[in-house]
Amino acid sequence: MNARCSERFSAAVAAENARGFAAVIPDIKCFSPKEGDLLRGRDPVVVAKYLVSCGAPALSVVTEQDRFGGSPELFKAITQAVDVPVLRKDFITSADMLAETVELGAAAVLLICAATDENTLRGLYEKALELCLEPLVETHTAQEAAFAAGLGARLIGINNRDIMTLERDDGGPDRTAALVSGMPEGAICISESGILSPKDAKRAAAAGANAVLVGTALWLAKDMGAMYRSLRVERSGVSCVRP
């Protein structure tokens, strides 16, 4: 990235790792295609502020509207309400969407390998860097992981579920364990989706993930704060690159 860019999102993850923990990044989403309404009358901005008060070093906010109930307006409201870096999650397919992401106050943006072809994603990746947005390149297969590594991506997500089926499958952290060996040296690896318990978080961290991105498990928990704290597992001495 440009030397003048802050890289706030990756720095927040790295700071949690320096404390000996895998970072837990809450995913603010209103609707799950698998579980249905997640808000259940709650205000997502209030929830976002609460999770930051619980220790969340960064947030993810879904802006896709038709299937996940998000919106750019919700994203902007959250970035204005919290003082941690925020990742925009959506099916980003154009430079215009990246420009909008900057205007919304995002520190990072999700780029999904499965959502577009390699040439388009490469162009979006380079444009995000130009705009001082940290691109989180999401992978789900060994081929996609190799592509992300070839890009030189410094933030790489492993989606444990298949986004093209709207994450209705039962994938879990074993997917992270299977793909983490393909991560380039020094990359920050984020295990996404299918993290439902402290056991899952420990599995992802033990495999080498620097962070877990968790949505549904938090929204369905009886005590969201207690669930958040239980997912903040130790990660001392673990490298994202496997021997």
C-alpha positions as CSV (number, residue, x, y, z in Angstrom):
1,M,0.0,0.0,0.0
2,N,0.9,3.6,-0.3
3,A,3.3,4.6,2.5
4,R,0.8,7.3,3.6
5,C,-2.0,4.8,4.1
6,S,-2.6,3.9,7.7
7,E,-3.4,0.1,7.4
8,R,-5.5,0.4,10.5
9,F,-7.4,-2.8,10.0
10,S,-4.3,-5.1,9.7
11,A,-2.7,-3.1,12.5
12,A,-5.6,-3.8,14.8
13,V,-5.4,-7.6,14.2
14,A,-1.6,-7.5,14.6
15,A,-2.0,-5.7,18.0
16,E,-4.3,-8.5,19.3
17,N,-1.8,-11.1,18.1
18,A,1.0,-9.2,19.9
19,R,-1.1,-9.6,23.1
20,G,-1.2,-13.3,22.5
21,F,-4.7,-13.6,21.1
22,A,-6.4,-14.3,17.9
23,A,-8.4,-11.2,17.0
24,V,-12.2,-11.6,17.1
25,I,-13.8,-9.5,14.4
26,P,-17.6,-9.2,14.9
27,D,-19.7,-9.3,11.7
28,I,-22.6,-6.9,11.7
29,K,-25.2,-8.3,9.5
30,C,-29.0,-8.0,9.7
31,F,-30.1,-11.2,8.0
32,S,-28.6,-14.7,7.4
33,P,-29.9,-16.7,4.4
34,K,-29.5,-19.8,6.6
35,E,-30.7,-18.5,10.0
36,G,-33.1,-15.7,8.9
37,D,-33.5,-12.4,10.9
38,L,-30.5,-11.8,13.1
39,L,-31.4,-8.4,14.5
40,R,-34.6,-9.6,16.2
41,G,-35.5,-6.1,17.1
42,R,-32.0,-4.9,18.0
43,D,-30.4,-1.8,16.6
44,P,-27.2,-2.8,14.7
45,V,-25.5,0.4,15.5
46,V,-26.1,-0.1,19.2
47,V,-24.8,-3.6,19.0
48,A,-21.7,-2.5,17.1
49,K,-20.9,0.0,19.8
50,Y,-21.5,-2.7,22.5
51,L,-19.1,-5.2,20.8
52,V,-16.4,-2.5,20.6
53,S,-16.9,-1.9,24.4
54,C,-16.4,-5.7,24.8
55,G,-13.0,-5.4,23.2
56,A,-13.5,-5.9,19.5
57,P,-10.4,-4.4,17.8
58,A,-12.2,-4.0,14.4
59,L,-15.6,-4.6,12.9
60,S,-17.0,-6.1,9.7
61,V,-20.3,-4.7,8.3
62,V,-22.3,-6.3,5.6
63,T,-23.8,-3.8,3.1
64,E,-25.4,-6.2,0.6
65,Q,-29.1,-5.6,0.8
66,D,-31.1,-8.1,-1.1
67,R,-29.9,-11.3,0.7
68,F,-28.2,-10.0,3.9
69,G,-30.3,-6.9,4.7
70,G,-27.4,-4.5,4.9
71,S,-27.0,-1.0,3.3
72,P,-24.3,1.6,2.7
73,E,-26.3,3.9,5.1
74,L,-26.0,1.4,7.9
75,F,-22.2,1.1,7.2
76,K,-21.7,4.8,7.4
77,A,-23.8,5.1,10.6
78,I,-21.5,2.5,12.3
79,T,-18.3,4.0,11.1
80,Q,-19.4,7.3,12.6
81,A,-20.4,5.6,15.9
82,V,-17.2,3.6,16.6
83,D,-13.5,4.4,16.7
84,V,-12.2,1.1,15.4
85,P,-11.4,0.2,11.8
86,V,-14.3,-1.2,9.8
87,L,-14.3,-3.7,6.9
88,R,-17.0,-3.4,4.2
89,K,-18.4,-6.8,3.2
90,D,-20.3,-6.9,-0.1
91,F,-20.0,-8.3,-3.5
92,I,-17.6,-5.6,-4.8
93,T,-17.4,-5.7,-8.6
94,S,-16.5,-2.1,-9.7
95,A,-14.2,0.8,-9.1
96,D,-17.3,2.9,-8.4
97,M,-18.1,0.6,-5.4
98,L,-14.6,1.0,-4.1
99,A,-14.9,4.8,-4.3
100,E,-18.2,4.6,-2.5
101,T,-16.5,2.4,0.2
102,V,-13.9,5.2,0.8
103,E,-16.7,7.8,1.2
104,L,-18.5,5.5,3.7
105,G,-15.4,5.7,6.0
106,A,-14.1,2.1,5.5
107,A,-10.6,1.1,6.5
108,A,-10.8,-2.2,4.5
109,V,-12.9,-3.8,1.8
110,L,-13.7,-7.5,1.1
111,L,-12.8,-8.7,-2.4
112,I,-14.2,-12.2,-3.0
113,C,-12.4,-14.4,-5.5
114,A,-15.5,-16.5,-6.2
115,A,-17.6,-13.3,-7.1
116,T,-15.6,-12.3,-10.1
117,D,-12.9,-13.4,-12.6
118,E,-9.2,-13.1,-11.8
119,N,-8.5,-10.2,-14.1
120,T,-11.3,-8.1,-12.6
121,L,-10.3,-9.0,-9.0
122,R,-6.7,-8.1,-9.8
123,G,-7.8,-4.7,-11.0
124,L,-10.0,-4.1,-8.0
125,Y,-7.2,-5.1,-5.7
126,E,-4.8,-2.6,-7.3
127,K,-7.5,0.1,-7.3
128,A,-8.2,-0.5,-3.6
129,L,-4.5,0.0,-2.8
130,E,-4.6,3.3,-4.8
131,L,-7.5,4.5,-2.7
132,C,-5.7,3.5,0.6
133,L,-8.3,0.8,1.3
134,E,-6.9,-2.4,2.7
135,P,-8.2,-5.2,0.5
136,L,-9.1,-8.5,2.3
137,V,-9.0,-11.1,-0.5
138,E,-11.4,-13.9,0.3
139,T,-10.7,-17.4,-0.7
140,H,-12.5,-20.8,-0.4
141,T,-10.4,-23.2,-2.5
142,A,-6.7,-24.0,-2.9
143,Q,-6.8,-22.4,-6.4
144,E,-8.1,-19.1,-4.9
145,A,-5.6,-19.2,-2.1
146,A,-2.8,-19.6,-4.6
147,F,-4.2,-16.6,-6.6
148,A,-4.3,-14.4,-3.5
149,A,-0.8,-15.4,-2.7
150,G,0.3,-14.5,-6.3
151,L,-1.3,-11.1,-5.9
152,G,0.9,-10.5,-2.9
153,A,-2.1,-9.9,-0.7
154,R,-1.3,-9.0,2.9
155,L,-4.8,-9.7,4.2
156,I,-6.3,-13.0,3.1
157,G,-9.6,-14.4,4.2
158,I,-10.5,-18.1,4.2
159,N,-14.2,-18.5,4.0
160,N,-15.0,-21.8,5.6
161,R,-18.4,-21.8,3.9
162,D,-19.3,-21.4,0.2
163,I,-20.4,-17.8,-0.4
164,M,-21.8,-18.8,-3.8
165,T,-24.5,-20.8,-2.0
166,L,-24.9,-17.9,0.4
167,E,-23.0,-19.9,3.2
168,R,-25.9,-22.3,3.7
169,D,-23.4,-25.2,4.0
170,D,-21.9,-26.5,7.2
171,G,-18.2,-25.6,6.6
172,G,-16.0,-24.9,9.6
173,P,-12.4,-24.2,10.7
174,D,-11.1,-27.4,9.1
175,R,-11.3,-25.5,5.8
176,T,-8.9,-22.9,7.3
177,A,-6.6,-25.6,8.5
178,A,-6.6,-27.1,5.0
179,L,-5.7,-23.9,3.2
180,V,-3.6,-21.9,5.6
181,S,-0.4,-23.6,4.3
182,G,-0.9,-21.7,1.1
183,M,-0.7,-18.3,2.7
184,P,2.4,-16.2,1.9
185,E,4.9,-15.3,4.6
186,G,3.9,-12.4,6.7
187,A,0.3,-12.4,5.5
188,I,-2.6,-11.9,8.0
189,C,-5.0,-14.8,7.7
190,I,-8.6,-14.4,8.8
191,S,-10.9,-17.4,9.2
192,E,-14.4,-16.4,8.1
193,S,-17.7,-18.1,8.8
194,G,-18.5,-21.3,10.5
195,I,-16.9,-20.2,13.8
196,L,-19.6,-21.2,16.2
197,S,-17.8,-21.9,19.5
198,P,-14.6,-21.4,21.4
199,K,-13.5,-24.8,20.1
200,D,-13.9,-23.6,16.5
201,A,-11.9,-20.4,17.3
202,K,-9.1,-22.5,18.9
203,R,-9.0,-24.8,15.9
204,A,-8.6,-21.8,13.5
205,A,-6.0,-20.2,15.7
206,A,-4.0,-23.4,16.1
207,A,-4.0,-23.8,12.4
208,G,-2.4,-20.4,12.0
209,A,-5.3,-17.9,11.6
210,N,-4.5,-14.5,13.0
211,A,-8.2,-13.6,13.4
212,V,-11.7,-15.1,13.3
213,L,-14.6,-13.2,11.7
214,V,-17.8,-14.2,13.5
215,G,-21.3,-13.2,12.9
216,T,-24.2,-15.6,13.4
217,A,-22.8,-17.2,16.6
218,L,-22.7,-13.8,18.2
219,W,-26.2,-12.8,17.0
220,L,-27.7,-16.0,18.2
221,A,-26.0,-16.1,21.6
222,K,-28.0,-15.6,24.7
223,D,-25.3,-13.3,26.1
224,M,-23.5,-11.7,23.1
225,G,-20.8,-10.2,25.3
226,A,-20.0,-13.5,27.0
227,M,-19.8,-15.2,23.7
228,Y,-17.5,-12.6,22.3
229,R,-15.1,-12.9,25.2
230,S,-15.1,-16.8,24.9
231,L,-14.0,-16.6,21.3
232,R,-10.9,-14.5,22.1
233,V,-8.6,-17.5,22.3
234,E,-4.8,-17.6,22.8
235,R,-2.6,-17.6,19.8
236,S,0.9,-17.4,21.3
237,G,3.7,-18.4,19.0
238,V,1.6,-19.5,16.1
239,S,2.6,-18.6,12.5
240,C,0.2,-18.2,9.6
241,V,2.7,-20.1,7.5
242,R,2.9,-23.8,8.2
243,P,6.1,-25.8,8.0
